[in-house]
Amino acid sequence: MEIQEEKTAQINNLSPEVSSVSSRKFFLPLIIGAVVLGILSGYLLSRRGKSEGELPGGSGIISEEQIKTGQEYGAKNQSFKDTTIGVIEKGGIDGEGTHKLIREGGPSQTVYMTSSVLDLDQFTGKKVQVWGETFQGQKAGWLMDVGRLKILE
């Protein structure tokens, strides 16, 4: 009887190990497969081309050589109700805007700008036409969120 109880105890002691090893053999490839599929899908999504609604410069930094007169940058298929022309300079007014558009007519005609679509730093010093949406500013007479711009000079 003791020998039988001893064998039963040994079998019971082995069962969790066998179960643990077999579950590891099952779940490890499953986890590795999920990680590989996640990495692969992320890579493929990042390699997709730009959407049709996006012009060059809509995401990321553009080199100086890529900025050419006549070229448009930003959101392509959105209609913006406000547009104006001037030279972009860095700096806003009392926390409103990251850049300003210097226009003819003096300081009262300055447009203070921000952009959720473009990095305006890339266009500092350039004469541009901008399209965007006007917002009410506290200090700025004209505060615009720029969605698209065209290099004029």
Backbone as JSON Lines, residues from 0, in Angstrom:
{"i":0,"aa":"M","n":[0.82,-1.19,0.0],"ca":[0.0,0.0,0.0],"c":[0.86,1.25,0.0]}
{"i":1,"aa":"E","n":[1.94,1.19,0.77],"ca":[2.84,2.35,0.82],"c":[3.48,2.62,-0.53]}
{"i":2,"aa":"I","n":[3.84,1.58,-1.22],"ca":[4.48,1.74,-2.53],"c":[3.5,2.38,-3.51]}
{"i":3,"aa":"Q","n":[2.27,1.97,-3.45],"ca":[1.26,2.53,-4.35],"c":[1.02,4.01,-4.03]}
{"i":4,"aa":"E","n":[0.96,4.36,-2.74],"ca":[0.78,5.76,-2.34],"c":[1.97,6.6,-2.76]}
{"i":5,"aa":"E","n":[3.17,6.0,-2.64],"ca":[4.39,6.7,-3.04],"c":[4.38,6.98,-4.54]}
{"i":6,"aa":"K","n":[3.97,5.99,-5.34],"ca":[3.91,6.18,-6.79],"c":[2.86,7.23,-7.15]}
{"i":7,"aa":"T","n":[1.72,7.18,-6.45],"ca":[0.68,8.17,-6.7],"c":[1.18,9.57,-6.36]}
{"i":8,"aa":"A","n":[1.92,9.71,-5.27],"ca":[2.47,11.01,-4.88],"c":[3.47,11.49,-5.92]}
{"i":9,"aa":"Q","n":[4.3,10.56,-6.43],"ca":[5.27,10.95,-7.46],"c":[4.56,11.38,-8.74]}
{"i":10,"aa":"I","n":[3.53,10.68,-9.1],"ca":[2.77,11.04,-10.31],"c":[2.12,12.4,-10.12]}
{"i":11,"aa":"N","n":[1.54,12.64,-8.94],"ca":[0.92,13.93,-8.66],"c":[1.96,15.06,-8.69]}
{"i":12,"aa":"N","n":[3.16,14.78,-8.22],"ca":[4.22,15.8,-8.25],"c":[4.66,16.1,-9.68]}
{"i":13,"aa":"L","n":[4.61,15.12,-10.56],"ca":[5.03,15.32,-11.94],"c":[3.96,16.01,-12.77]}
{"i":14,"aa":"S","n":[2.73,15.82,-12.46],"ca":[1.64,16.37,-13.25],"c":[1.73,17.87,-13.44]}
{"i":15,"aa":"P","n":[1.94,18.68,-12.38],"ca":[2.02,20.13,-12.6],"c":[3.17,20.51,-13.53]}
{"i":16,"aa":"E","n":[4.3,19.82,-13.41],"ca":[5.43,20.14,-14.28],"c":[5.1,19.84,-15.73]}
{"i":17,"aa":"V","n":[4.51,18.7,-15.98],"ca":[4.16,18.32,-17.33],"c":[3.14,19.31,-17.89]}
{"i":18,"aa":"S","n":[2.15,19.66,-17.09],"ca":[1.13,20.62,-17.51],"c":[1.76,21.98,-17.77]}
{"i":19,"aa":"S","n":[2.65,22.41,-16.91],"ca":[3.32,23.7,-17.06],"c":[4.17,23.73,-18.32]}
{"i":20,"aa":"V","n":[4.91,22.67,-18.57],"ca":[5.77,22.61,-19.75],"c":[4.93,22.6,-21.02]}
{"i":21,"aa":"S","n":[3.85,21.85,-21.05],"ca":[3.02,21.78,-22.25],"c":[2.32,23.11,-22.51]}
{"i":22,"aa":"S","n":[1.91,23.82,-21.45],"ca":[1.27,25.13,-21.67],"c":[2.29,26.15,-22.17]}
{"i":23,"aa":"R","n":[3.53,26.07,-21.69],"ca":[4.58,26.96,-22.19],"c":[4.84,26.69,-23.67]}
{"i":24,"aa":"K","n":[4.87,25.42,-24.03],"ca":[5.1,25.07,-25.43],"c":[3.98,25.57,-26.33]}
{"i":25,"aa":"F","n":[2.79,25.7,-25.78],"ca":[1.65,26.19,-26.56],"c":[1.61,27.72,-26.61]}
{"i":26,"aa":"F","n":[1.81,28.38,-25.48],"ca":[1.65,29.83,-25.42],"c":[2.86,30.61,-25.93]}
{"i":27,"aa":"L","n":[4.05,30.08,-25.81],"ca":[5.25,30.8,-26.25],"c":[5.2,31.1,-27.75]}
{"i":28,"aa":"P","n":[4.92,30.13,-28.62],"ca":[4.82,30.46,-30.06],"c":[3.67,31.42,-30.35]}
{"i":29,"aa":"L","n":[2.59,31.29,-29.59],"ca":[1.45,32.18,-29.77],"c":[1.84,33.63,-29.46]}
{"i":30,"aa":"I","n":[2.54,33.84,-28.37],"ca":[2.98,35.18,-27.98],"c":[3.99,35.73,-28.98]}
{"i":31,"aa":"I","n":[4.95,34.91,-29.38],"ca":[5.95,35.35,-30.36],"c":[5.27,35.7,-31.68]}
{"i":32,"aa":"G","n":[4.31,34.89,-32.1],"ca":[3.58,35.18,-33.34],"c":[2.82,36.5,-33.27]}
{"i":33,"aa":"A","n":[2.2,36.78,-32.13],"ca":[1.47,38.04,-31.96],"c":[2.41,39.24,-32.03]}
{"i":34,"aa":"V","n":[3.57,39.12,-31.4],"ca":[4.55,40.22,-31.43],"c":[5.05,40.45,-32.86]}
{"i":35,"aa":"V","n":[5.37,39.38,-33.56],"ca":[5.86,39.5,-34.94],"c":[4.79,40.13,-35.84]}
{"i":36,"aa":"L","n":[3.54,39.7,-35.7],"ca":[2.46,40.29,-36.49],"c":[2.26,41.77,-36.16]}
{"i":37,"aa":"G","n":[2.4,42.14,-34.9],"ca":[2.28,43.55,-34.52],"c":[3.37,44.4,-35.14]}
{"i":38,"aa":"I","n":[4.59,43.91,-35.09],"ca":[5.71,44.65,-35.69],"c":[5.54,44.75,-37.2]}
{"i":39,"aa":"L","n":[5.16,43.67,-37.83],"ca":[4.97,43.65,-39.28],"c":[3.85,44.61,-39.71]}
{"i":40,"aa":"S","n":[2.74,44.6,-39.0],"ca":[1.64,45.51,-39.38],"c":[2.03,46.96,-39.16]}
{"i":41,"aa":"G","n":[2.76,47.26,-38.09],"ca":[3.23,48.63,-37.87],"c":[4.17,49.08,-38.97]}
{"i":42,"aa":"Y","n":[5.06,48.21,-39.38],"ca":[6.0,48.53,-40.46],"c":[5.25,48.8,-41.76]}
{"i":43,"aa":"L","n":[4.31,47.92,-42.1],"ca":[3.56,48.09,-43.35],"c":[2.73,49.36,-43.34]}
{"i":44,"aa":"L","n":[2.13,49.7,-42.22],"ca":[1.36,50.94,-42.13],"c":[2.26,52.16,-42.26]}
{"i":45,"aa":"S","n":[3.45,52.1,-41.73],"ca":[4.36,53.25,-41.82],"c":[4.9,53.42,-43.24]}
{"i":46,"aa":"R","n":[4.94,52.37,-44.03],"ca":[5.47,52.43,-45.39],"c":[4.43,52.89,-46.4]}
{"i":47,"aa":"R","n":[3.18,52.98,-45.99],"ca":[2.13,53.43,-46.92],"c":[2.42,54.85,-47.34]}
{"i":48,"aa":"G","n":[2.02,55.18,-48.55],"ca":[2.23,56.53,-49.08],"c":[1.36,57.53,-48.36]}
{"i":49,"aa":"K","n":[1.62,58.8,-48.65],"ca":[0.8,59.86,-48.07],"c":[-0.61,59.76,-48.61]}
{"i":50,"aa":"S","n":[-1.54,60.17,-47.79],"ca":[-2.92,60.16,-48.25],"c":[-3.11,61.23,-49.31]}
{"i":51,"aa":"E","n":[-4.17,61.11,-50.08],"ca":[-4.42,62.09,-51.14],"c":[-4.72,63.46,-50.58]}
{"i":52,"aa":"G","n":[-5.14,63.53,-49.34],"ca":[-5.5,64.81,-48.73],"c":[-4.32,65.53,-48.12]}
{"i":53,"aa":"E","n":[-3.12,65.09,-48.4],"ca":[-1.96,65.68,-47.76],"c":[-0.95,66.14,-48.8]}
{"i":54,"aa":"L","n":[-0.53,67.37,-48.69],"ca":[0.51,67.91,-49.56],"c":[1.86,67.68,-48.91]}
{"i":55,"aa":"P","n":[2.96,67.86,-49.63],"ca":[4.27,67.74,-49.01],"c":[4.38,68.69,-47.82]}
{"i":56,"aa":"G","n":[5.07,68.27,-46.8],"ca":[5.26,69.13,-45.64],"c":[4.17,69.0,-44.61]}
{"i":57,"aa":"G","n":[3.18,68.17,-44.89],"ca":[2.09,67.99,-43.96],"c":[2.49,67.23,-42.72]}
{"i":58,"aa":"S","n":[3.52,66.45,-42.82],"ca":[4.0,65.75,-41.64],"c":[5.51,65.64,-41.74]}
{"i":59,"aa":"G","n":[6.18,66.17,-40.77],"ca":[7.62,66.07,-40.74],"c":[8.33,67.29,-41.25]}
{"i":60,"aa":"I","n":[9.64,67.21,-41.24],"ca":[10.5,68.32,-41.63],"c":[10.84,68.2,-43.11]}
{"i":61,"aa":"I","n":[10.88,69.34,-43.77],"ca":[11.25,69.4,-45.19],"c":[12.62,70.05,-45.27]}
{"i":62,"aa":"S","n":[13.48,69.53,-46.12],"ca":[14.8,70.15,-46.27],"c":[14.67,71.44,-47.07]}
{"i":63,"aa":"E","n":[15.65,72.31,-46.92],"ca":[15.66,73.6,-47.61],"c":[15.59,73.41,-49.13]}
{"i":64,"aa":"E","n":[16.21,72.34,-49.64],"ca":[16.22,72.08,-51.09],"c":[14.83,71.7,-51.6]}
{"i":65,"aa":"Q","n":[13.99,71.15,-50.74],"ca":[12.66,70.73,-51.16],"c":[11.66,71.88,-51.19]}
{"i":66,"aa":"I","n":[11.98,72.99,-50.55],"ca":[11.08,74.14,-50.52],"c":[11.32,74.96,-51.78]}
{"i":67,"aa":"K","n":[10.32,74.97,-52.66],"ca":[10.47,75.64,-53.96],"c":[9.34,76.62,-54.18]}
{"i":68,"aa":"T","n":[9.65,77.7,-54.9],"ca":[8.65,78.7,-55.26],"c":[7.53,78.04,-56.06]}
{"i":69,"aa":"G","n":[6.29,78.36,-55.7],"ca":[5.13,77.81,-56.38],"c":[4.6,76.53,-55.76]}
{"i":70,"aa":"Q","n":[5.37,75.92,-54.89],"ca":[4.98,74.66,-54.26],"c":[4.01,74.93,-53.1]}
{"i":71,"aa":"E","n":[3.0,74.07,-52.95],"ca":[2.06,74.17,-51.84],"c":[2.36,73.09,-50.82]}
{"i":72,"aa":"Y","n":[2.14,73.42,-49.54],"ca":[2.39,72.5,-48.44],"c":[1.2,72.51,-47.5]}
{"i":73,"aa":"G","n":[0.91,71.36,-46.88],"ca":[-0.16,71.29,-45.89],"c":[-1.31,70.44,-46.36]}
{"i":74,"aa":"A","n":[-2.51,70.75,-45.86],"ca":[-3.71,69.98,-46.16],"c":[-4.24,70.36,-47.54]}
{"i":75,"aa":"K","n":[-4.39,69.37,-48.4],"ca":[-4.75,69.61,-49.8],"c":[-6.25,69.77,-50.02]}
{"i":76,"aa":"N","n":[-7.04,68.88,-49.46],"ca":[-8.45,68.85,-49.84],"c":[-9.39,69.55,-48.87]}
{"i":77,"aa":"Q","n":[-8.87,70.36,-47.99],"ca":[-9.74,71.12,-47.1],"c":[-9.94,72.51,-47.67]}
{"i":78,"aa":"S","n":[-11.14,73.01,-47.54],"ca":[-11.37,74.38,-48.0],"c":[-11.27,75.3,-46.79]}
{"i":79,"aa":"F","n":[-10.35,76.22,-46.86],"ca":[-10.14,77.19,-45.79],"c":[-10.75,78.51,-46.22]}
{"i":80,"aa":"K","n":[-11.5,79.11,-45.34],"ca":[-12.23,80.32,-45.73],"c":[-11.37,81.58,-45.7]}
{"i":81,"aa":"D","n":[-10.25,81.56,-44.98],"ca":[-9.42,82.76,-44.87],"c":[-8.09,82.56,-45.57]}
{"i":82,"aa":"T","n":[-7.62,83.6,-46.26],"ca":[-6.32,83.55,-46.93],"c":[-5.68,84.93,-46.9]}
{"i":83,"aa":"T","n":[-4.36,84.96,-46.9],"ca":[-3.63,86.22,-46.93],"c":[-2.2,85.96,-47.4]}
{"i":84,"aa":"I","n":[-1.49,87.05,-47.71],"ca":[-0.12,86.96,-48.24],"c":[0.8,87.82,-47.39]}
{"i":85,"aa":"G","n":[2.02,87.31,-47.17],"ca":[3.02,88.07,-46.44],"c":[4.28,87.24,-46.22]}
{"i":86,"aa":"V","n":[5.18,87.77,-45.37],"ca":[6.45,87.1,-45.07],"c":[6.37,86.54,-43.65]}
{"i":87,"aa":"I","n":[6.71,85.26,-43.5],"ca":[6.64,84.61,-42.19],"c":[7.85,84.97,-41.35]}
{"i":88,"aa":"E","n":[7.59,85.35,-40.09],"ca":[8.64,85.57,-39.09],"c":[8.29,84.76,-37.86]}
{"i":89,"aa":"K","n":[9.31,84.38,-37.11],"ca":[9.12,83.62,-35.88],"c":[8.65,84.54,-34.77]}
{"i":90,"aa":"G","n":[7.77,84.04,-33.91],"ca":[7.33,84.78,-32.73],"c":[5.88,85.2,-32.8]}
{"i":91,"aa":"G","n":[5.21,85.09,-31.67],"ca":[3.81,85.5,-31.57],"c":[3.72,86.78,-30.75]}
{"i":92,"aa":"I","n":[2.56,86.99,-30.14],"ca":[2.34,88.15,-29.3],"c":[1.7,87.69,-27.99]}
{"i":93,"aa":"D","n":[2.38,87.88,-26.89],"ca":[1.89,87.51,-25.55],"c":[1.3,86.1,-25.5]}
{"i":94,"aa":"G","n":[2.02,85.14,-26.06],"ca":[1.59,83.75,-26.0],"c":[0.6,83.33,-27.06]}
{"i":95,"aa":"E","n":[0.2,84.23,-27.91],"ca":[-0.73,83.89,-28.99],"c":[0.05,83.75,-30.3]}
{"i":96,"aa":"G","n":[-0.03,82.57,-30.88],"ca":[0.67,82.31,-32.13],"c":[2.12,81.95,-31.91]}
{"i":97,"aa":"T","n":[2.66,81.17,-32.83],"ca":[4.07,80.81,-32.79],"c":[4.86,81.62,-33.81]}
{"i":98,"aa":"H","n":[4.15,82.15,-34.8],"ca":[4.77,82.92,-35.89],"c":[3.87,84.08,-36.25]}
{"i":99,"aa":"K","n":[4.4,84.99,-37.04],"ca":[3.59,86.11,-37.53],"c":[3.84,86.28,-39.01]}
{"i":100,"aa":"L","n":[2.83,86.78,-39.68],"ca":[2.9,87.04,-41.11],"c":[2.92,88.55,-41.28]}
{"i":101,"aa":"I","n":[4.05,89.07,-41.73],"ca":[4.21,90.51,-41.92],"c":[3.61,90.87,-43.27]}
{"i":102,"aa":"R","n":[2.6,91.74,-43.23],"ca":[1.9,92.14,-44.45],"c":[2.1,93.62,-44.71]}
{"i":103,"aa":"E","n":[1.81,94.03,-45.95],"ca":[1.88,95.45,-46.29],"c":[0.86,96.21,-45.46]}
{"i":104,"aa":"G","n":[1.2,97.42,-45.08],"ca":[0.27,98.24,-44.3],"c":[0.71,98.46,-42.87]}
{"i":105,"aa":"G","n":[1.84,97.89,-42.48],"ca":[2.37,98.14,-41.14],"c":[1.93,97.12,-40.1]}
{"i":106,"aa":"P","n":[2.33,97.37,-38.84],"ca":[2.09,96.42,-37.75],"c":[0.61,96.09,-37.51]}
{"i":107,"aa":"S","n":[-0.29,96.99,-37.83],"ca":[-1.71,96.72,-37.6],"c":[-2.25,95.64,-38.53]}
{"i":108,"aa":"Q","n":[-1.52,95.32,-39.59],"ca":[-1.95,94.32,-40.56],"c":[-1.31,92.94,-40.33]}
{"i":109,"aa":"T","n":[-0.52,92.81,-39.26],"ca":[0.18,91.56,-38.97],"c":[-0.8,90.46,-38.58]}
{"i":110,"aa":"V","n":[-0.57,89.27,-39.13],"ca":[-1.38,88.09,-38.79],"c":[-0.53,87.2,-37.89]}
{"i":111,"aa":"Y","n":[-1.04,86.88,-36.72],"ca":[-0.35,85.96,-35.82],"c":[-0.88,84.56,-36.11]}
{"i":112,"aa":"M","n":[0.05,83.61,-36.22],"ca":[-0.32,82.29,-36.73],"c":[0.18,81.16,-35.84]}
{"i":113,"aa":"T","n":[-0.55,80.08,-35.93],"ca":[-0.15,78.79,-35.39],"c":[-0.57,77.76,-36.44]}
{"i":114,"aa":"S","n":[-0.05,76.55,-36.35],"ca":[-0.47,75.53,-37.31],"c":[-0.43,74.16,-36.66]}
{"i":115,"aa":"S","n":[-1.51,73.45,-36.82],"ca":[-1.57,72.07,-36.35],"c":[-1.19,71.11,-37.48]}
{"i":116,"aa":"V","n":[-0.94,71.64,-38.66],"ca":[-0.65,70.82,-39.84],"c":[0.8,70.97,-40.29]}
{"i":117,"aa":"L","n":[1.35,72.17,-40.21],"ca":[2.68,72.47,-40.74],"c":[3.65,72.9,-39.64]}
{"i":118,"aa":"D","n":[4.93,72.68,-39.89],"ca":[5.98,73.24,-39.04],"c":[6.37,74.57,-39.68]}
{"i":119,"aa":"L","n":[5.85,75.66,-39.15],"ca":[6.06,76.97,-39.76],"c":[7.52,77.43,-39.69]}
{"i":120,"aa":"D","n":[8.32,76.86,-38.8],"ca":[9.75,77.22,-38.71],"c":[10.45,77.01,-40.05]}
{"i":121,"aa":"Q","n":[10.02,76.04,-40.81],"ca":[10.66,75.72,-42.1],"c":[10.48,76.82,-43.13]}
{"i":122,"aa":"F","n":[9.5,77.69,-42.92],"ca":[9.15,78.69,-43.92],"c":[9.48,80.11,-43.46]}
{"i":123,"aa":"T","n":[10.2,80.23,-42.35],"ca":[10.57,81.55,-41.84],"c":[11.39,82.3,-42.88]}
{"i":124,"aa":"G","n":[11.02,83.57,-43.1],"ca":[11.73,84.41,-44.06],"c":[11.21,84.31,-45.48]}
{"i":125,"aa":"K","n":[10.25,83.43,-45.73],"ca":[9.71,83.24,-47.08],"c":[8.43,84.04,-47.25]}
{"i":126,"aa":"K","n":[8.23,84.56,-48.47],"ca":[6.96,85.21,-48.8],"c":[6.0,84.11,-49.22]}
{"i":127,"aa":"V","n":[4.85,84.06,-48.56],"ca":[3.91,82.96,-48.77],"c":[2.47,83.46,-48.84]}
{"i":128,"aa":"Q","n":[1.63,82.63,-49.39],"ca":[0.19,82.81,-49.28],"c":[-0.28,81.7,-48.34]}
{"i":129,"aa":"V","n":[-1.04,82.06,-47.31],"ca":[-1.51,81.08,-46.35],"c":[-3.03,80.97,-46.4]}
{"i":130,"aa":"W","n":[-3.51,79.77,-46.13],"ca":[-4.94,79.51,-46.01],"c":[-5.15,78.91,-44.63]}
{"i":131,"aa":"G","n":[-6.22,79.32,-43.98],"ca":[-6.5,78.77,-42.66],"c":[-7.81,79.24,-42.11]}
{"i":132,"aa":"E","n":[-7.92,79.11,-40.79],"ca":[-9.14,79.5,-40.09],"c":[-8.8,80.54,-39.04]}
{"i":133,"aa":"T","n":[-9.55,81.62,-39.03],"ca":[-9.33,82.71,-38.08],"c":[-9.99,82.38,-36.75]}
{"i":134,"aa":"F","n":[-9.27,82.69,-35.67],"ca":[-9.78,82.52,-34.31],"c":[-9.74,83.86,-33.59]}
{"i":135,"aa":"Q","n":[-10.57,83.99,-32.58],"ca":[-10.58,85.2,-31.76],"c":[-9.37,85.16,-30.83]}
{"i":136,"aa":"G","n":[-8.52,86.18,-30.91],"ca":[-7.37,86.27,-30.03],"c":[-7.6,87.29,-28.93]}
{"i":137,"aa":"Q","n":[-6.89,87.13,-27.82],"ca":[-6.99,88.1,-26.73],"c":[-6.15,89.34,-27.04]}
{"i":138,"aa":"K","n":[-4.94,89.12,-27.54],"ca":[-4.01,90.23,-27.84],"c":[-3.84,90.45,-29.33]}
{"i":139,"aa":"A","n":[-3.88,89.35,-30.09],"ca":[-3.66,89.43,-31.54],"c":[-4.92,89.93,-32.23]}
{"i":140,"aa":"G","n":[-4.75,90.9,-33.12],"ca":[-5.87,91.39,-33.91],"c":[-6.38,90.34,-34.88]}
{"i":141,"aa":"W","n":[-5.45,89.54,-35.41],"ca":[-5.82,88.48,-36.34],"c":[-4.99,87.25,-35.98]}
{"i":142,"aa":"L","n":[-5.65,86.21,-35.52],"ca":[-5.01,84.96,-35.13],"c":[-5.53,83.85,-36.04]}
{"i":143,"aa":"M","n":[-4.61,83.18,-36.73],"ca":[-5.01,82.18,-37.73],"c":[-4.33,80.85,-37.48]}
{"i":144,"aa":"D","n":[-5.09,79.76,-37.62],"ca":[-4.54,78.41,-37.64],"c":[-4.34,78.06,-39.11]}
{"i":145,"aa":"V","n":[-3.08,77.99,-39.52],"ca":[-2.73,77.78,-40.93],"c":[-2.83,76.3,-41.28]}
{"i":146,"aa":"G","n":[-3.54,75.99,-42.36],"ca":[-3.69,74.62,-42.82],"c":[-2.94,74.33,-44.1]}
{"i":147,"aa":"R","n":[-2.68,75.37,-44.87],"ca":[-1.98,75.21,-46.15],"c":[-1.24,76.49,-46.47]}
{"i":148,"aa":"L","n":[-0.12,76.36,-47.15],"ca":[0.58,77.56,-47.63],"c":[1.24,77.29,-48.96]}
{"i":149,"aa":"K","n":[1.48,78.38,-49.69],"ca":[2.13,78.32,-51.0],"c":[3.3,79.29,-50.97]}
{"i":150,"aa":"I","n":[4.46,78.82,-51.42],"ca":[5.66,79.65,-51.47],"c":[5.55,80.58,-52.68]}
{"i":151,"aa":"L","n":[5.63,81.89,-52.43],"ca":[5.57,82.87,-53.51],"c":[6.97,83.36,-53.9]}
{"i":152,"aa":"E","n":[7.83,83.53,-52.93],"ca":[9.22,83.97,-53.19],"c":[10.16,83.28,-52.23]}
